[in-house]
């Protein structure tokens, strides 16, 4: 009998209404305990806000600047980001569900002790981003620059990294059961001892070989 191949499921797409109310930065100013539903955030400036217990539901962000701020206990459910600047945004104890982040700048962005479910990061510049102690379920990083990203202590079980640059990324004490790397650059990654249970394509394994050898005290000679 022919063998069956289990299809790899894509993260659930955000459920965003076709018609959204344009967000007004004055009327919809970010504030503590704020809830923002079915809003279309365009190229507005939300830089440097420091708020907690804020929730975004069924919202679309396009060319929005939400950088260099701090969000605590934030929630993002059924949201889409496209062409946004999220650089150096810091989030703590926050959640993202059914989300898409495409063609956005996440350099230095920090998600500490956060939760992700059904999230796709696509064609993002996310170098130096930080996901320490966060938990991931049904998450895909695709065509992203994750150079020197920090996944220390994160639960990355089942996450897929596809065609990503992970040079110098940190995986110390991370959980990678069933984590898939395909077409990725794993040169000089740290925490290779945590790669147990991960699934690497042959080319990915070759790029990780120097780090694996160094961790095991193996000298690769010409």
Helices and strands as residue ranges (DSSP letters): E 21-22, E 35-37, E 39-41, E 50-52, E 55-57, E 60-62, E 70-72, E 75-82, E 90-92, E 95-102, E 110-112, E 115-122, E 135-142, E 160-162, E 180-182, G 192-194, E 199-200, H 202-215
